[in-house]
Amino acid sequence: MKKTLTIGFCISVLLLSACKTEPDAEAVKKEVLNIHDKLMIDGAKVINNKMKLDSILKSRQIKSVDDSVKIADLVLKLNQADENMMDWMHAFNDDFKGRDETENLNYYKSEMVKIRNVEDSYIKVTRASDSVLKIYNVAPSQIMEMKNHKH
């Protein structure tokens, strides 16, 4: 009897795990928009770090020519990350209506890839700029926390 129950339980688990459901377009869209919302907050840090690095460049604090080049490059990368976010937002169609659910899902999946690339660039450039700001004893901007924001 125990063996039959164990076998039945294992079969049930296998059948349930084999029934993976593909996320629907609305679920993917919601995740894309959640990432966008987070990046809007992170974007403030990108801009603030850029302004702080600009101030260091204009000041006489630069320790070496290499540092000057590195900071100028970071400022360009911060600008590019911000521009990539703006480009994505302008191209994103929040109300995309495809011919069917599959087309809708594919659209939002492609947007997920794009917004994740923006997110990756934000992460890389803010970490790099935070490190440089720390070297120059300038406090990096803090990311504001959204109340009830879930990720």
C-alpha positions as CSV (number, residue, x, y, z in Angstrom):
1,M,0.0,0.0,0.0
2,K,2.8,2.4,0.9
3,K,4.6,1.6,-2.3
4,T,1.5,2.3,-4.3
5,L,1.0,5.7,-2.6
6,T,4.6,6.6,-3.1
7,I,4.5,5.7,-6.8
8,G,1.2,7.6,-7.2
9,F,2.7,10.6,-5.5
10,C,5.8,10.6,-7.7
11,I,3.7,10.3,-10.8
12,S,1.6,13.2,-9.7
13,V,4.6,15.4,-9.0
14,L,6.1,14.5,-12.5
15,L,2.8,15.3,-14.2
16,L,2.5,18.6,-12.4
17,S,6.0,19.6,-13.1
18,A,5.7,18.8,-16.8
19,C,2.7,21.2,-17.1
20,K,4.8,24.4,-17.2
21,T,2.7,27.3,-18.4
22,E,4.1,30.1,-20.6
23,P,3.7,33.5,-19.1
24,D,1.0,35.6,-20.8
25,A,1.7,38.9,-22.5
26,E,0.1,40.9,-19.6
27,A,2.4,39.2,-17.0
28,V,5.5,40.0,-19.1
29,K,4.3,43.5,-19.8
30,K,3.8,44.0,-16.0
31,E,7.4,42.8,-15.4
32,V,8.8,45.1,-18.1
33,L,6.9,48.1,-16.5
34,N,8.2,47.1,-13.0
35,I,11.8,47.2,-14.3
36,H,11.1,50.5,-16.0
37,D,9.8,52.0,-12.8
38,K,12.9,50.9,-10.9
39,L,15.1,52.3,-13.7
40,M,13.4,55.6,-13.4
41,I,14.5,55.9,-9.8
42,D,18.0,54.6,-10.8
43,G,18.1,57.2,-13.5
44,A,18.2,59.9,-10.9
45,K,21.4,58.3,-9.5
46,V,22.9,58.1,-13.0
47,I,22.3,61.8,-13.6
48,N,23.5,62.8,-10.1
49,N,26.7,60.8,-10.4
50,K,27.3,62.4,-13.8
51,M,26.9,65.9,-12.3
52,K,29.3,65.0,-9.5
53,L,31.9,63.6,-11.9
54,D,31.5,66.7,-14.1
55,S,32.2,68.8,-11.0
56,I,35.4,66.8,-10.3
57,L,36.5,67.3,-13.9
58,K,36.0,71.1,-13.6
59,S,37.7,71.3,-10.3
60,R,41.4,71.0,-9.7
61,Q,41.0,67.7,-7.8
62,I,42.1,65.4,-10.6
63,K,45.0,63.2,-9.4
64,S,46.3,62.3,-12.9
65,V,45.8,62.5,-16.6
66,D,44.6,58.9,-16.6
67,D,42.0,59.8,-14.0
68,S,40.8,62.7,-16.1
69,V,40.4,60.4,-19.1
70,K,38.7,57.8,-17.0
71,I,36.2,60.3,-15.5
72,A,35.5,61.8,-18.9
73,D,34.8,58.4,-20.2
74,L,32.5,57.6,-17.3
75,V,30.6,60.8,-17.9
76,L,30.1,59.8,-21.5
77,K,28.9,56.3,-20.4
78,L,26.5,57.8,-17.9
79,N,25.1,60.0,-20.6
80,Q,24.8,57.1,-23.0
81,A,23.0,55.0,-20.4
82,D,20.5,57.8,-19.8
83,E,20.0,58.3,-23.5
84,N,19.4,54.5,-24.0
85,M,16.7,54.7,-21.4
86,M,15.1,57.6,-23.1
87,D,15.3,55.9,-26.5
88,W,13.7,52.8,-25.0
89,M,10.9,54.8,-23.4
90,H,10.1,56.7,-26.6
91,A,10.0,53.5,-28.7
92,F,8.0,51.4,-26.1
93,N,4.4,50.9,-27.0
94,D,2.6,50.4,-23.7
95,D,-0.7,49.6,-25.6
96,F,0.7,47.1,-28.1
97,K,-2.1,45.2,-29.8
98,G,-0.9,42.4,-32.0
99,R,-3.0,40.1,-34.0
100,D,-3.0,37.4,-31.3
101,E,-1.7,36.6,-27.9
102,T,1.5,35.1,-29.3
103,E,2.4,38.3,-31.1
104,N,1.7,40.3,-28.0
105,L,3.8,38.0,-25.9
106,N,6.7,38.1,-28.4
107,Y,6.6,41.9,-28.4
108,Y,6.8,42.2,-24.6
109,K,9.5,39.5,-24.5
110,S,11.6,41.5,-26.9
111,E,11.0,44.6,-24.8
112,M,12.1,42.7,-21.8
113,V,15.4,42.0,-23.5
114,K,15.8,45.7,-24.3
115,I,15.0,47.0,-20.9
116,R,17.3,44.4,-19.3
117,N,20.1,45.7,-21.4
118,V,19.4,49.2,-20.2
119,E,19.3,47.9,-16.6
120,D,22.7,46.2,-17.1
121,S,24.2,49.4,-18.4
122,Y,22.8,51.3,-15.5
123,I,24.3,48.8,-13.0
124,K,27.7,48.8,-14.6
125,V,28.1,52.5,-15.0
126,T,26.8,53.4,-11.6
127,R,29.1,50.9,-9.9
128,A,32.1,52.3,-11.9
129,S,31.1,55.9,-11.1
130,D,30.5,55.1,-7.4
131,S,34.0,53.8,-7.2
132,V,35.5,56.9,-8.8
133,L,33.4,59.2,-6.6
134,K,34.6,57.2,-3.5
135,I,38.3,57.7,-4.6
136,Y,37.6,61.5,-4.7
137,N,35.7,61.4,-1.3
138,V,32.5,62.4,-2.9
139,A,29.4,60.5,-1.7
140,P,27.7,58.7,-4.5
141,S,24.0,59.4,-4.9
142,Q,21.7,57.1,-3.1
143,I,18.9,55.3,-4.8
144,M,15.6,56.3,-3.4
145,E,13.4,53.5,-2.2
146,M,9.8,53.2,-3.5
147,K,7.3,52.2,-0.9
148,N,5.7,48.9,-1.6
149,H,8.0,48.4,-4.6
150,K,8.4,44.7,-5.3
151,H,11.0,42.9,-7.4
